[in-house]
Amino acid sequence: MDPRTFLPAPALAVGSPPRPGDPAPPLPVTLEPGRPAVVAFLRHTGCPFAEATMRAMRDATAAASEVQWVAVSHAPDDATDRWCQGLGGKGGVEVVSDSSRHSYAAWGLGQTGIAHFMGRRSLGAVGRLARQGIRNTHPTGTRWQSAGTFAVDRQGVVRWRHLPEHAGDLPDLEAARAAVA
């Protein structure tokens, strides 16, 4: 385990998260014009919650290929690729790296407090995922980075968002897809 993942990352100026009806902020990847998208900003690679989200997104691509599924990592490209390979690949999910975390900040996703990832609810969720075989693996990034998931319609407008109350509060990807169907 890399103990540096427990250190807060340098602070960035973080905007407000877009609300339903707001235009989608910029991303490190271009959303396909005329195609709805679900964009998930992941916690650090190696995080069981990031893994659970990525696995759920891969499953969702099979059921909803009309949606562009995008996962954003803040680990460097090589660490993100190794992590995805360790999970069995990307499936139909477009995975991009934003090691600067500037897109996280543009989407209103800053750093959290320690209770967010070490609190009772998060630790309980870690235990539930461990019983499903999903555990912390070789982490890269910072545990302090908030996750967030957004559904963007064909016109580039945010129609749904999930801002987790704690690290183990995972997005409902079916609700995200339904918001832009």
VENPEWO-V212499 format. One line per field, one symbol per residue. burial: + if it has 16 or more other C-alpha atoms within 10 Angstrom, else -. A space follows every 50 residues. Layout:
burial = ???
//
This chain:
burial = -------+-----+--++-+---++-+---+---++++++++++++++++ ++++++++-++-----++++++++++--+++-++-----++++-+++++- ++++++++++++---+++--+++-++--+----+++--++++++++++++ ++++-++++++++--++++++-+--++-++-
//
